[in-house]
Amino acid sequence: MEEVLKFFIEYKEMIFIIILSIFLGIEVISHVPAVMHTPLMSGSNAIHGVVIIGAIIVMGHAHDTLSLVFGFLAVILGTLNVVGGFVVTDRMLEMFKKKKK
């Protein structure tokens, strides 16, 4: 428990920036028109591909269990976002195809 508290005290500025960026992201995404969600999702998939690579690198250089756990969670959540984004994008693009007669 002391290690976790020490981590939060040591990195409080970074944690504050992450929390602010979460609120900023929610605010920005909530004001995006529905027409723009599919192109933004494709961009999000590309960004999360980079997140997955970064998380794998972090896991490779992990010296403690906390870094390994955070890296593993980043890989899992990034992969879920990439796969889910491609599935939703594919389903939306299917809506615009002409139906066979």
Secondary structure, DSSP 8 states (H G I E B T S, - for coil): -HHHHHHHHHTHHHHHHHHHHHHHHHHHHHTS-GGGHHHHHHHHHHHHHHHHHHHHHHHHT--SHHHHHHHHHHHHHHHHHHHHHHHHHHHHHHHTS----
